[in-house]
């Protein structure tokens, strides 16, 4: 059982309200100061209030309570092994069909070469996702992982969204086994070298949104089942929310609530005391509220953002969600390109709300590839504590122009963090600090 202490802590005295202060936010400020969970209604008010300044100040207060002046980055390399996909999601400009112009799939030798490049660049992580290829066999994926492990033994492999895991269960003839089939597939991938799961494929947990934009893609129950199975097998994972297309703000808040309830279950499983919460009100959701069955056995809130609460340690037994990554929708070249992308202010507001609503997620990432490095830098002051890494190649979203070469140097990332007023700390995938020999480039994790 993990022992959590809540050491009394003096919060800064609250300044007098500024011009433009929204008095409706006063109860939310009290909840944040006392470490209480915000309600669905609180989340909606944070979206509706014109007082963006108080919202961002609250998110920054929580962010600094958890991480002080530290901001994280990592040296990673992305690998998209194939863009051939059985699905045709309306929001996606990445997917191709087998004979379509631009379609590709990497051979094992190409993957080995990418692993060698990652080692040469000093990367600590290989981030791997791809399309749902209709013809690749399951052993392609296990061979991929073993090849990377052989070529780069120290490299952490973060690979395969929940959508891909469900696809691999079907490919391996275990799709009809349900949850146990998912768990069996994950175990095979772990044995081959898988170290953690990325958070992609969550989109927005709402059937209306899925039917309109992601038809054929897994729904929330399957996404949550994959991550629950991964956690039970000891893997950590991330979570995402792709917003700003046909979704509504209320659906985003519901998505956050589902995620934090799933995280409550994960943290309770690894020994976190639900008595952490100073606001235990509420009951487990029921089907008529539109919540997935997999979170019906909700044990109650575990609030990690209250003063004095300890964050889970990366080497704790069992797994949990490490990071929430809000991802803005990019309409360019997709079937939804007639829709406007979310504005910078909407992106900032959404990230700040994620920090406040997801009170049991240790980290909030401003993924610079989809936010721009300049916006990610600003988001560090408004709730984010991580801006991701060097990336190098990224074919899912092309932020500026048609190229997949989207790279930030370590100097770029460190400068952005310092200019935002924080201390840059290199991390590994599990958020353990990394120490480097500047002469040789050798690195080690500081436990």
Backbone torsions as a table, in degrees:
resi	resn	phi	psi	omega
1	UNK	NA	127.0	177.7
2	UNK	-76.9	128.5	179.9
3	UNK	-93.5	126.2	-178.9
4	UNK	-115.3	130.9	176.4
5	UNK	-108.7	150.1	176.9
6	UNK	-123.0	79.8	-177.0
7	UNK	-65.2	129.3	177.4
8	UNK	-55.2	139.7	-173.8
9	UNK	-143.4	136.6	-179.3
10	UNK	-87.2	117.9	176.4
11	UNK	-83.8	152.2	176.5
12	UNK	-57.6	142.9	177.7
13	UNK	-62.5	142.9	-176.0
14	UNK	-77.5	126.9	178.6
15	UNK	-70.8	165.2	177.0
16	UNK	-62.6	146.6	-179.6
17	UNK	-56.1	139.5	179.5
18	UNK	-85.6	160.9	173.5
19	UNK	-56.4	135.0	-178.0
20	UNK	89.8	0.8	179.6
21	UNK	-63.3	134.0	178.3
22	UNK	-91.2	109.2	-176.3
23	UNK	-62.6	-18.6	177.7
24	UNK	-65.8	-17.5	-179.0
25	UNK	-82.6	-9.7	-175.8
26	UNK	-56.6	-46.4	178.0
27	UNK	-63.4	-32.3	178.0
28	UNK	-68.8	-39.1	177.1
29	UNK	-59.8	-43.6	178.6
30	UNK	-61.3	-43.0	179.5
31	UNK	-62.2	-44.1	-179.6
32	UNK	-63.3	-44.1	-179.9
33	UNK	-63.2	-34.1	-177.2
34	UNK	-91.8	-4.2	179.1
35	UNK	76.5	33.2	178.5
36	UNK	-96.3	152.1	178.6
37	UNK	-72.6	135.9	175.9
38	UNK	-79.1	148.1	-178.8
39	UNK	-88.5	171.2	174.2
40	UNK	-57.6	-41.8	-179.8
41	UNK	-64.5	-37.6	176.1
42	UNK	-61.3	-44.2	-179.7
43	UNK	-61.3	-41.0	178.8
44	UNK	-65.6	-38.8	177.9
45	UNK	-63.3	-38.4	178.8
46	UNK	-64.0	-30.3	174.9
47	UNK	-75.6	-32.3	-172.4
48	UNK	-89.4	-25.7	-174.3
49	UNK	-64.4	139.1	172.7
50	UNK	-76.6	-9.6	-176.1
51	UNK	-85.5	72.0	-179.8
52	UNK	-65.1	-26.8	-176.6
53	UNK	-66.4	-45.1	178.7
54	UNK	-67.0	-39.8	176.7
55	UNK	-56.2	-50.7	-177.6
56	UNK	-67.1	-35.8	177.6
57	UNK	-63.5	-39.8	178.1
58	UNK	-65.5	-43.6	179.1
59	UNK	-62.4	-39.9	178.6
60	UNK	-67.0	-36.4	178.8
61	UNK	-61.4	-44.2	178.7
62	UNK	-67.6	-43.5	179.7
63	UNK	-57.5	-44.4	-179.7
64	UNK	-72.8	-30.5	175.9
65	UNK	-61.6	-37.7	-178.1
66	UNK	-82.5	-40.1	-167.2
67	UNK	-128.3	3.5	179.5
68	UNK	58.3	-132.3	-179.0
69	UNK	-100.3	15.6	-179.6
70	UNK	-84.0	138.6	170.4
71	UNK	-132.8	137.3	-170.7
72	UNK	-101.1	150.1	169.1
73	UNK	-146.5	165.5	174.1
74	UNK	-141.9	165.2	175.6
75	UNK	-102.1	107.4	-174.5
76	UNK	-134.0	171.2	176.6
77	UNK	-141.2	128.9	179.9
78	UNK	-91.2	144.1	176.1
79	UNK	-133.0	118.5	172.0
80	UNK	-104.8	102.5	-169.2
81	UNK	-72.3	-24.5	176.8
82	UNK	-163.8	144.2	173.8
83	UNK	-105.7	7.4	176.7
84	UNK	-77.0	126.0	-170.9
85	UNK	-141.7	138.1	178.0
86	UNK	-72.6	-20.5	-179.6
87	UNK	-93.2	165.4	176.1
88	UNK	-139.7	63.6	-178.5
89	UNK	-63.3	137.2	-173.9
90	UNK	-64.5	-28.1	-176.2
91	UNK	-81.6	-10.4	-166.0
92	UNK	-101.5	125.6	173.6
93	UNK	-103.5	5.9	-177.2
94	UNK	-84.2	-38.9	-169.4
95	UNK	-70.3	148.9	174.1
96	UNK	-137.2	158.5	170.6
97	UNK	-93.5	165.6	-169.2
98	UNK	-49.7	-48.8	-174.6
99	UNK	-101.0	11.3	-178.5
100	UNK	-77.9	147.2	178.7
101	UNK	-57.7	131.4	179.2
102	UNK	91.7	-3.1	179.3
103	UNK	-70.1	143.0	178.7
104	UNK	-151.5	159.9	169.1
105	UNK	-148.4	134.0	-175.8
106	UNK	-85.0	140.6	173.8
107	UNK	-78.9	167.2	177.8
108	UNK	-61.0	-38.0	179.7
109	UNK	-66.9	-36.8	175.9
110	UNK	-65.6	-37.3	177.5
111	UNK	-66.8	-40.4	176.5
112	UNK	-60.5	-41.4	179.0
113	UNK	-62.8	-39.8	177.9
114	UNK	-64.2	-37.5	177.7
115	UNK	-64.0	-42.5	177.4
116	UNK	-62.3	-40.4	178.0
117	UNK	-64.0	-37.4	178.8
118	UNK	-63.5	-43.5	178.4
119	UNK	-62.6	-44.0	-178.3
120	UNK	-63.0	-30.8	-179.2
121	UNK	-84.1	-4.6	-179.0
122	UNK	84.1	14.5	-177.5
123	UNK	-64.3	145.6	173.3
124	UNK	-103.3	-10.0	-174.2
125	UNK	-142.1	140.3	167.3
126	UNK	-113.0	121.4	-178.0
127	UNK	-104.8	116.0	-170.0
128	UNK	-123.1	121.7	170.8
129	UNK	-144.8	160.3	179.1
130	UNK	-162.5	-176.1	178.4
131	UNK	-76.7	170.5	177.5
132	UNK	-87.1	85.0	-174.4
133	UNK	-67.4	126.1	-174.4
134	UNK	-71.3	-20.4	-170.5
135	UNK	-119.1	-13.1	178.6
136	UNK	-67.6	134.7	-179.7
137	UNK	-82.0	163.8	-177.3
138	UNK	-61.0	-34.4	-177.8
139	UNK	-68.6	-16.5	173.1
140	UNK	-60.0	-41.7	-174.6
141	UNK	-75.4	-41.1	177.2
142	UNK	-69.2	-36.0	176.5
143	UNK	-65.7	-38.8	176.3
144	UNK	-56.4	-49.2	-178.5
145	UNK	-65.2	-42.9	179.9
146	UNK	-66.2	-35.6	178.4
147	UNK	-63.9	-44.1	178.3
148	UNK	-65.9	-42.1	179.8
149	UNK	-62.5	-38.6	178.5
150	UNK	-68.7	-42.0	-177.5
151	UNK	-76.7	-28.3	-174.8
152	UNK	-144.8	78.2	-173.7
153	UNK	-59.4	-30.4	-176.1
154	UNK	-87.5	-8.6	-175.6
155	UNK	-75.2	128.4	175.3
156	UNK	-80.4	131.8	-179.1
157	UNK	-104.2	110.7	173.0
158	UNK	-105.0	113.8	-168.0
159	UNK	-148.1	148.7	167.8
160	UNK	72.6	114.2	173.9
161	UNK	-68.7	167.8	177.1
162	UNK	-59.7	-32.8	178.0
163	UNK	-62.6	-43.0	178.0
164	UNK	-66.6	-38.0	-179.5
165	UNK	-63.7	-42.3	177.3
166	UNK	-63.3	-40.2	176.6
167	UNK	-61.6	-42.1	-179.9
168	UNK	-67.2	-29.8	174.8
169	UNK	-64.4	-38.8	177.4
170	UNK	-69.2	-44.4	-179.5
171	UNK	-59.6	-38.4	-177.4
172	UNK	-88.3	10.2	176.7
173	UNK	67.6	26.7	178.3
174	UNK	-115.2	9.2	-176.8
175	UNK	-61.6	-34.3	-177.8
176	UNK	-78.6	-6.4	179.0
177	UNK	-83.9	-2.2	176.7
178	UNK	63.4	-134.5	-175.3
179	UNK	-59.7	-41.2	-179.2
180	UNK	-67.8	-32.3	175.0
181	UNK	-65.7	-42.0	176.3
182	UNK	-60.2	-45.2	-178.0
183	UNK	-65.4	-38.0	178.9
184	UNK	-65.2	-42.8	177.4
185	UNK	-61.5	-45.6	179.2
186	UNK	-60.9	-40.2	179.8
187	UNK	-63.0	-41.3	176.9
188	UNK	-62.0	-40.1	179.7
189	UNK	-69.0	-38.3	176.3
190	UNK	-62.1	-44.2	179.2
191	UNK	-61.2	-28.5	-179.9
192	UNK	-86.2	-11.6	176.5
193	UNK	133.6	-2.3	-179.9
194	UNK	-62.8	133.0	-177.7
195	UNK	-110.8	-26.9	177.8
196	UNK	-167.5	170.1	179.6
197	UNK	-109.2	139.3	169.2
198	UNK	-74.2	175.7	-174.3
199	UNK	-103.2	5.0	-173.8
200	UNK	-64.8	162.7	176.4
201	UNK	90.0	-6.3	179.4
202	UNK	-71.9	-37.7	-177.3
203	UNK	52.3	-117.9	173.2
204	UNK	-127.8	126.7	-176.5
205	UNK	-73.8	82.6	177.9
206	UNK	-157.0	128.4	-176.0
207	UNK	-63.9	-38.1	178.6
208	UNK	-60.2	-46.0	-179.7
209	UNK	-65.0	-43.5	-179.7
210	UNK	-62.5	-43.0	-178.2
211	UNK	-65.6	-30.3	-177.9
212	UNK	-84.7	-34.4	-170.6
213	UNK	-117.5	-34.6	-172.4
214	UNK	-119.3	30.8	-173.3
215	UNK	-55.1	131.5	-177.2
216	UNK	97.0	-17.6	179.2
217	UNK	-84.4	155.8	-178.9
218	UNK	-61.2	149.6	177.4
219	UNK	-94.6	-176.3	-171.4
220	UNK	-59.5	-39.7	-176.5
221	UNK	-59.3	-44.3	-179.4
222	UNK	-69.2	-40.7	178.1
223	UNK	-59.3	-46.4	-179.1
224	UNK	-66.6	-37.2	177.9
225	UNK	-62.4	-42.1	179.4
226	UNK	-60.9	-46.2	-178.3
227	UNK	-70.6	-34.9	175.4
228	UNK	-62.8	-44.2	178.7
229	UNK	-62.6	-42.1	178.1
230	UNK	-60.5	-43.9	179.6
231	UNK	-62.7	-41.8	-180.0
232	UNK	-64.8	-26.7	178.0
233	UNK	-89.0	4.1	175.2
234	UNK	94.8	5.3	179.0
235	UNK	-89.1	141.0	167.5
236	UNK	-88.2	161.7	-179.5
237	UNK	-149.3	168.4	173.1
238	UNK	-108.2	174.8	174.7
239	UNK	-140.1	148.3	-179.8
240	UNK	-127.0	169.7	168.6
241	UNK	-146.3	114.0	177.5
242	UNK	-92.5	112.3	-170.4
243	UNK	-127.0	166.4	173.1
244	UNK	96.0	22.4	178.3
245	UNK	-113.8	-98.9	177.6
246	UNK	-103.1	0.6	-178.7
247	UNK	-72.1	157.7	175.5
248	UNK	-111.6	159.1	-177.2
249	UNK	-59.4	-38.0	179.4
250	UNK	-62.3	-32.9	178.6
251	UNK	-72.1	-31.5	175.1
252	UNK	-66.8	-43.4	179.7
253	UNK	-63.4	-40.4	176.2
254	UNK	-61.7	-41.1	177.3
255	UNK	-57.7	-45.9	179.1
256	UNK	-63.0	-40.7	-178.9
257	UNK	-65.8	-40.7	177.1
258	UNK	-62.2	-44.3	180.0
259	UNK	-61.7	-42.5	-176.2
260	UNK	-72.8	-29.1	174.4
261	UNK	-68.5	-41.2	175.9
262	UNK	-62.4	-38.1	177.2
263	UNK	-68.5	-36.8	174.0
264	UNK	-54.8	-44.7	-179.2
265	UNK	-63.7	-43.4	-179.6
266	UNK	-64.0	-44.5	-178.9
267	UNK	-68.6	-37.8	176.1
268	UNK	-62.0	-37.4	-179.1
269	UNK	-63.4	-35.5	-178.0
270	UNK	-93.5	10.6	168.5
271	UNK	106.3	9.5	177.9
272	UNK	-79.5	134.1	-174.3
273	UNK	-77.5	125.1	179.7
274	UNK	-67.8	-11.9	176.2
275	UNK	-67.9	-7.6	173.8
276	UNK	-53.8	-34.8	-175.3
277	UNK	-73.1	133.8	173.4
278	UNK	-96.6	6.0	179.0
279	UNK	-136.6	69.7	-173.4
280	UNK	-77.8	8.6	-177.3
281	UNK	-64.7	155.1	178.4
282	UNK	113.3	163.2	179.9
283	UNK	-136.1	165.9	-179.7
284	UNK	-61.6	138.6	-178.8
285	UNK	-68.1	156.1	178.3
286	UNK	-114.1	167.1	-176.4
287	UNK	-57.6	-35.8	-176.3
288	UNK	-71.3	-7.5	172.8
289	UNK	-90.3	-0.7	177.0
290	UNK	78.5	22.0	179.6
291	UNK	-96.5	145.9	-178.9
292	UNK	-63.7	149.7	179.7
293	UNK	-59.9	-31.9	-172.6
294	UNK	-68.1	-11.0	176.3
295	UNK	-114.5	17.2	179.3
296	UNK	-70.0	-27.8	178.2
297	UNK	-88.7	43.1	-178.2
298	UNK	-65.1	125.2	-175.1
299	UNK	-85.8	-7.8	-174.6
300	UNK	117.1	165.0	-173.1
301	UNK	-75.9	144.5	170.4
302	UNK	-119.9	105.9	-172.6
303	UNK	-99.6	106.7	-178.0
304	UNK	-86.6	-10.6	-175.4
305	UNK	-93.0	3.3	177.7
306	UNK	-76.3	154.6	-178.4
307	UNK	-56.4	131.4	175.3
308	UNK	89.0	-10.0	-179.1
309	UNK	-71.9	144.0	178.8
310	UNK	-93.5	140.8	175.2
311	UNK	-80.0	150.8	177.4
312	UNK	-63.4	146.3	179.2
313	UNK	-87.2	141.8	-176.8
314	UNK	-57.8	-28.7	-177.0
315	UNK	-94.2	12.4	178.1
316	UNK	-65.4	148.7	178.0
317	UNK	-68.2	141.8	-175.8
318	UNK	86.7	175.0	-176.1
319	UNK	-130.9	168.8	-177.3
320	UNK	-161.4	171.6	174.1
321	UNK	-78.3	125.2	178.9
322	UNK	-85.1	-42.1	-164.1
323	UNK	-141.1	141.3	167.4
324	UNK	-102.8	134.1	-177.7
325	UNK	-126.5	97.3	175.6
326	UNK	-73.6	128.7	-174.7
327	UNK	-119.6	117.5	178.3
328	UNK	-74.2	145.3	179.0
329	UNK	-72.2	134.5	174.1
330	UNK	-110.2	113.3	-174.7
331	UNK	-77.1	-19.2	-169.7
332	UNK	-55.9	128.1	173.2
333	UNK	66.8	11.4	175.5
334	UNK	-103.0	172.6	177.2
335	UNK	-67.6	-13.2	-179.7
336	UNK	-105.4	23.2	-175.6
337	UNK	-68.8	-9.9	175.1
338	UNK	-75.8	-13.8	179.4
339	UNK	-87.0	146.1	175.6
340	UNK	-75.8	146.7	173.6
341	UNK	-73.7	155.1	176.2
342	UNK	-62.6	146.4	-179.1
343	UNK	-75.3	166.3	177.0
344	UNK	-59.6	-37.7	179.6
345	UNK	-67.2	-38.6	177.8
346	UNK	-66.5	-37.8	177.4
347	UNK	-64.0	-43.4	179.9
348	UNK	-64.9	-44.2	-179.8
349	UNK	-61.7	-44.2	-177.5
350	UNK	-64.4	-42.2	178.8
351	UNK	-64.4	-42.6	179.8
352	UNK	-62.8	-39.9	178.4
353	UNK	-66.2	-38.8	175.9
354	UNK	-56.9	-42.1	-179.4
355	UNK	-63.6	-37.1	-176.9
356	UNK	-81.6	-40.1	-177.9
357	UNK	-75.8	-39.9	-176.6
358	UNK	-89.1	69.9	-172.7
359	UNK	-73.5	-5.6	178.8
360	UNK	-113.5	9.8	173.3
361	UNK	-94.8	121.1	-178.3
362	UNK	-61.3	-34.5	-171.4
363	UNK	-131.2	150.5	172.5
364	UNK	-125.3	124.9	-176.2
365	UNK	-106.0	131.1	168.3
366	UNK	-97.2	93.2	-174.7
367	UNK	-70.0	104.4	-169.3
368	UNK	-61.8	-27.0	179.5
369	UNK	-58.8	-37.4	-177.1
370	UNK	-105.6	-7.8	178.1
371	UNK	-108.7	-12.7	-167.1
372	UNK	77.4	148.9	-178.6
373	UNK	-64.7	-36.2	-179.7
374	UNK	-65.1	-41.8	179.6
375	UNK	-71.6	-38.7	177.5
376	UNK	-60.4	-38.6	177.5
377	UNK	-59.6	-43.9	179.1
378	UNK	-68.2	-36.4	-178.8
379	UNK	-66.3	-23.7	175.1
380	UNK	-60.2	-27.1	179.4
381	UNK	-87.9	0.0	-172.9
382	UNK	-136.9	33.7	172.2
383	UNK	126.6	-27.9	-178.2
384	UNK	-81.7	149.0	174.2
385	UNK	-125.8	6.1	-175.5
386	UNK	-147.5	140.5	178.3
387	UNK	-120.3	15.3	-178.4
388	UNK	71.6	-150.7	-167.4
389	UNK	-134.2	-154.8	-173.9
390	UNK	-73.1	-28.0	171.9
391	UNK	66.2	-66.4	178.5
392	UNK	78.4	-67.0	179.4
393	UNK	-124.2	132.4	179.9
394	UNK	-150.0	116.1	-172.4
395	UNK	-107.1	-1.5	-177.3
396	UNK	-74.5	-50.2	179.5
397	UNK	-129.6	131.0	179.0
398	UNK	-105.4	102.9	-171.6
399	UNK	-66.9	-43.3	-177.5
400	UNK	-136.5	104.3	178.8
401	UNK	84.2	-177.0	-172.2
402	UNK	-87.5	-7.5	-172.0
403	UNK	-76.5	148.1	174.5
404	UNK	-91.5	-5.8	177.9
405	UNK	-80.0	98.9	-179.3
406	UNK	-128.0	98.8	-169.8
407	UNK	-129.6	139.6	169.8
408	UNK	-119.4	135.3	178.2
409	UNK	-79.0	163.3	175.6
410	UNK	-58.6	-39.7	178.7
411	UNK	-61.9	-40.2	177.3
412	UNK	-59.7	-47.5	-176.9
413	UNK	-66.9	-43.0	-179.9
414	UNK	-65.0	-41.1	179.9
415	UNK	-64.6	-43.5	179.3
416	UNK	-59.7	-41.8	-179.7
417	UNK	-67.1	-45.4	-179.2
418	UNK	-64.8	-41.0	179.6
419	UNK	-64.4	-27.1	177.9
420	UNK	-79.5	-6.9	176.4
421	UNK	97.5	19.5	-177.0
422	UNK	-121.9	168.2	178.3
423	UNK	-98.3	118.0	-179.8
424	UNK	-71.4	134.0	176.5
425	UNK	-130.3	119.9	174.4
426	UNK	-73.0	136.6	-179.8
427	UNK	-124.5	163.7	166.9
428	UNK	-94.7	-171.7	-176.2
429	UNK	-62.0	-30.5	-177.1
430	UNK	-93.2	13.4	178.3
431	UNK	66.5	31.6	170.2
432	UNK	-93.3	135.6	-179.8
433	UNK	-60.3	144.1	179.5
434	UNK	-112.5	133.6	177.3
435	UNK	-110.5	134.3	-176.8
436	UNK	-121.5	145.3	169.6
437	UNK	-86.7	113.8	-173.2
438	UNK	-67.9	-21.8	179.0
439	UNK	-82.4	-45.3	-174.1
440	UNK	-97.9	-19.5	-176.2
441	UNK	83.4	-5.0	178.7
442	UNK	-63.4	146.2	-178.7
443	UNK	-134.0	157.6	175.0
444	UNK	-147.9	151.9	178.5
445	UNK	-83.5	134.0	175.3
446	UNK	-93.0	110.6	-176.8
447	UNK	-81.3	NA	NA
